[in-house]
Amino acid sequence: MLRKLLPVVASALLCCFFKSAMAADHMGDSSLHQPKYMLVIHGGAGTILKSKMTPEKEKAYQEALTAALQAGYSILKSGGSSLDAVTAAVRVMEDSPLFNAGKGAVFTNEGRNEMDAAIMNGKTLEAGAVASVTVIKNPITAARAVMEKSQHVMMIGAGAEKFAKQAGLEIVDPSYFYTEDRWKALQQVKAADSTKMQLDHDSVVHKSAARLGVENRDHKFGTVGAVALDKQGNLAAATSTGGMTNKKFGRVGDSPIIGGGTYANNATCAISCTGWGEYFIRLVVAKSVSDLMEYKGWSVQQAADEMIMKKVPALGGDGGLIAIDKDGNIAMPFNTAGMYRGSVTADGKITVAIYK
Ligand code: ASP
């Protein structure tokens, strides 16, 4: 009897084993279809040449980019939101004097630091921005407060600062933003301004610069930005900047303009731009990338290339952008010599790059 039963019991056990193995395999399959989470950052584009970089400076940039990626990644890994991840990554770069945002912001023609920032939630299309702020330690947190604690999208100058104070954000003396490098850069640009001939004989970009009343002699755009996709499949984008060296009082660039330098939509992608802001505003670059994807069905790479490699240079502008689409595809085009940039994927792999 037992002999007769043994094969039956054995086959029943085998059957159970295969069934559960198949179920586990199926679960594995479905987990593959869960959104990949990731974070991409930039620290500005421009004439960033290896020949002009010291090994120490290069290392400092790589470390700062890595620290920003780690700050955002730990949030995404533990199930946090893309909004929290981009805020954290941008804050790290705002606190570093290496980048043109927060500490390290460039000077206006009048020798002040006037900063702009924006953030956008791809899930709800809610957005917040501040412009021309001078005493908020981390302008990106102010942009976020505008989005979450007010009924508005953009607040500027003294009003934005009053609002930030009321929201309990850290306020600093304007002298906190002083860095010697940026001060020297302003003096250099001002000295070059007095020799107008040089500008007029220079490239189209320089002529436009003279007309626009802004100048960035070595064409470095140190703006910072971050885009992220979280475990829930939500996209977010954030950008923060000091603008452009020698900009006129009250000048606002593309960074805080929703659709200009910053945009996020779960249906398409999240984008943060860096470059000659006036051109990015006129071409509504960030929203155009999203529109090309939505209405033409283009990939994020195609759409980003169209704006950065064709439209922006066609008008005489330069710069770059970072983008992540809803499926976790990344694009980081730039038409300048370099762009400080980096990414971290769900497996924790961090990649940073500076040159072409
Ligand atoms: N886009 C910024 C602006 O025009 C500058 C930058 O990217 O560094 O204000």
Residues whose N, C-alpha, C, O or C-beta is under 5 A from the ligand:
A	BS01	LIG	G44 F221 G222 T223 T241 G243 M244 G253 D254 S255 C273 T274 G275 W276 G277 E278
